[in-house]
Amino acid sequence: MKTEKAYTKEQLANANQTMAFLAALPEDRRLMAIMVTNAFIAGMEAQERMIAQRMRKEGAKDGR
């Protein structure tokens, strides 16, 4: 089950800017831009998970 995530005003503004940019693209280029955007976001999320995992491992080593 997916949990709800609260977004900051800055994150929401960035999302709105991204959506406006994508909507302004010619339709024949929009799909590729959306695919690249999704890949970028997935990479950022993976990095966040990797950092969290590393922090947990380092905390376990330190006895935290």
DRENVO-109442 format. One line per 5 residues: for each residue x, y, z of N, C-alpha, C, O. Coordinates in pm, 1 decimal, m for minus. Layout:
X/Y/Z/X/Y/Z/X/Y/Z/X/Y/Z; ... $
END
This chain:
84.1/m117.6/0.0/0.0/0.0/0.0/88.8/124.2/0.0/183.9/133.6/77.5; 57.3/217.3/m86.0/137.6/338.2/m99.1/93.0/440.2/5.9/m26.2/457.9/30.8; 191.1/506.2/66.4/158.7/606.7/167.0/148.0/743.2/101.1/208.5/767.7/m3.3; 71.3/831.0/162.0/56.3/967.8/113.9/182.4/1046.2/145.8/243.3/1026.8/251.1; 221.2/1133.7/56.0/340.4/1214.6/76.6/300.3/1361.5/71.2/225.6/1403.6/m17.2 $
350.1/1437.4/165.2/324.0/1581.2/166.3/434.1/1649.4/85.6/552.0/1617.4/101.0; 395.6/1742.3/0.5/490.8/1814.7/m81.7/500.5/1958.9/m34.4/403.0/2017.0/13.1; 619.7/2015.5/m48.3/639.4/2155.4/m11.3/583.8/2244.6/m121.6/556.3/2198.3/m232.3; 567.6/2372.5/m90.3/520.9/2467.4/m191.6/618.2/2473.3/m308.6/576.8/2485.1/m424.0; 748.4/2465.0/m278.5/849.6/2469.8/m383.6/838.6/2347.9/m475.3/849.7/2360.6/m597.3 $
816.7/2229.9/m416.6/802.7/2109.1/m497.4/679.5/2117.2/m586.9/684.3/2077.4/m703.3; 569.9/2168.4/m533.3/448.1/2182.4/m613.0/467.1/2283.5/m725.1/417.3/2263.5/m835.9; 539.0/2392.2/m697.1/566.6/2492.0/m799.9/653.0/2431.2/m910.3/629.5/2454.9/m1028.7; 753.3/2352.6/m870.4/838.5/2286.0/m969.2/757.8/2188.3/m1054.5/778.3/2179.5/m1175.5; 667.7/2116.4/m992.2/583.7/2022.2/m1066.2/495.1/2096.8/m1165.7/477.2/2052.3/m1279.1 $
440.3/2209.5/m1123.0/356.6/2289.2/m1213.9/438.2/2342.7/m1330.9/390.1/2343.9/m1444.2; 560.0/2386.6/m1305.0/646.4/2435.3/m1412.9/680.0/2322.7/m1510.5/680.1/2342.6/m1632.0; 708.1/2205.5/m1456.7/740.5/2091.1/m1542.0/621.4/2054.1/m1629.4/637.2/2029.4/m1749.0; 502.6/2050.1/m1570.4/383.1/2015.9/m1646.9/354.6/2120.3/m1754.5/316.1/2084.9/m1866.0; 372.9/2248.0/m1722.6/351.4/2354.0/m1821.4/451.1/2340.8/m1936.4/415.2/2358.8/m2052.8 $
576.6/2309.4/m1903.3/678.8/2289.5/m2006.2/640.5/2173.4/m2097.3/645.1/2185.5/m2219.7; 602.9/2061.5/m2037.3/567.6/1944.3/m2116.8/444.4/1970.5/m2203.5/438.4/1925.3/m2317.8; 347.9/2042.1/m2150.8/225.8/2071.4/m2226.3/254.3/2163.9/m2344.8/183.3/2159.8/m2445.3; 357.9/2246.9/m2333.3/390.9/2341.6/m2440.3/469.5/2277.0/m2554.4/483.0/2336.2/m2661.5; 520.4/2157.9/m2532.5/598.0/2091.4/m2636.5/507.7/2044.0/m2749.5/390.9/2012.2/m2727.3 $
562.4/2039.3/m2870.5/484.7/1978.7/m2980.0/450.7/1834.1/m2944.7/529.9/1763.9/m2881.8; 334.2/1792.0/m2985.2/285.5/1659.5/m2947.1/381.1/1547.8/m2988.3/393.8/1448.3/m2916.9; 447.9/1562.5/m3101.7/537.1/1456.6/m3148.4/665.3/1447.3/m3065.9/738.3/1349.0/m3078.5; 694.2/1545.0/m2983.4/812.6/1541.2/m2896.9/778.1/1520.7/m2749.2/865.7/1495.1/m2666.7; 653.3/1532.0/m2718.7/608.8/1526.9/m2579.1/635.7/1392.0/m2513.0/680.5/1387.1/m2398.5 $
609.2/1284.4/m2583.0/625.9/1151.7/m2523.8/770.5/1128.0/m2481.5/795.4/1077.7/m2371.9; 865.5/1163.5/m2566.9/1006.5/1143.5/m2532.4/1044.3/1228.7/m2411.5/1116.1/1181.8/m2323.2; 997.4/1352.0/m2406.6/1028.1/1439.4/m2292.9/968.9/1383.2/m2163.6/1032.3/1389.7/m2058.3; 850.1/1329.2/m2171.4/786.6/1269.4/m2053.5/865.4/1146.4/m2008.4/883.6/1125.0/m1888.5; 911.8/1066.3/m2102.8/990.9/947.8/m2067.6/1121.3/987.9/m1999.3/1161.0/926.1/m1900.6 $
1187.9/1090.2/m2050.9/1312.5/1137.3/m1990.2/1286.1/1192.9/m1851.1/1362.3/1167.6/m1757.9; 1177.7/1269.0/m1837.4/1141.4/1326.3/m1707.5/1113.7/1215.8/m1606.5/1160.6/1222.7/m1492.9; 1038.4/1114.7/m1646.3/1008.5/1002.4/m1556.1/1135.4/928.7/m1515.4/1149.8/890.0/m1399.5; 1227.7/908.9/m1609.5/1353.4/841.8/m1578.1/1435.4/924.1/m1478.5/1496.1/868.4/m1387.0; 1437.4/1054.9/m1495.8/1510.1/1142.2/m1404.8/1451.7/1133.7/m1264.0/1525.6/1121.8/m1166.3 $
1320.4/1139.8/m1254.1/1253.9/1133.0/m1123.4/1279.3/997.0/m1058.6/1306.0/989.7/m938.6; 1271.4/889.7/m1136.5/1297.8/756.2/m1081.7/1440.5/746.7/m1029.6/1464.5/684.0/m926.4; 1534.6/807.3/m1098.9/1673.2/808.1/m1053.0/1689.9/882.5/m922.0/1763.9/838.8/m833.9; 1621.0/995.2/m909.2/1627.1/1071.6/m784.4/1567.7/991.7/m669.4/1621.2/993.0/m558.6; 1457.5/922.2/m694.9/1394.6/841.3/m590.2/1484.7/724.9/m550.5/1494.1/691.2/m432.5 $
1551.0/663.2/m648.4/1643.2/553.1/m618.7/1760.5/603.6/m535.0/1802.9/537.3/m440.3; 1811.8/719.6/m569.7/1921.9/776.8/m492.4/1879.0/802.1/m348.3/1955.0/776.0/m255.0; 1758.8/852.2/m330.6/1706.7/878.1/m195.5/1699.7/749.1/m114.2/1736.2/747.0/3.4; 1652.4/640.9/m177.8/1644.4/511.3/m108.4/1783.2/458.4/m74.7/1804.3/403.3/33.3; 1878.3/475.0/m167.1/2014.5/426.5/m142.4/2079.5/502.2/m26.8/2147.3/441.7/56.2 $
2059.8/632.4/m20.7/2115.2/711.9/88.4/2053.5/670.0/220.8/2123.9/656.7/320.9; 1920.7/648.9/222.1/1853.9/606.5/344.8/1906.0/470.5/390.9/1926.9/448.2/510.1; 1926.6/380.7/295.8/1978.8/248.3/330.4/2120.3/259.0/386.3/2153.7/192.2/484.2; 2203.2/342.5/325.0/2340.3/360.8/372.7/2340.8/419.3/513.7/2421.1/379.0/597.9; 2251.9/513.4/538.7/2243.5/575.0/671.4/2201.5/471.3/776.6/2252.7/471.6/888.6 $
2108.2/382.7/739.6/2066.0/277.7/833.0/2181.5/183.0/862.9/2201.5/143.3/977.7; 2258.3/146.5/758.8/2371.9/56.4/778.7/2477.9/121.2/866.4/2532.8/56.9/955.8; 2506.7/248.3/841.0/2607.0/318.2/922.1/2559.0/333.3/1065.7/2639.4/325.5/1158.6; 2430.2/354.7/1085.2/2375.4/364.0/1219.9/2383.8/231.9/1292.4/2406.8/229.0/1413.3; 2365.5/122.1/1220.5/2374.1/m11.6/1280.2/2517.9/m41.5/1322.0/2541.0/m103.8/1425.7 $
2613.8/2.6/1241.9/2754.6/m20.2/1274.9/2794.5/58.0/1399.6/2874.5/11.8/1481.0; 2737.6/176.3/1412.5/2770.5/262.8/1527.6/2690.5/227.5/1651.4/2712.3/285.0/1758.0; 2597.2/132.5/1638.3/2515.8/93.4/1753.1/2400.6/187.5/1780.4/2348.2/191.7/1891.7; 2361.3/262.1/1680.8/2247.7/356.0/1698.2/2117.2/288.5/1678.0/2012.4/352.2/1688.9 $
END
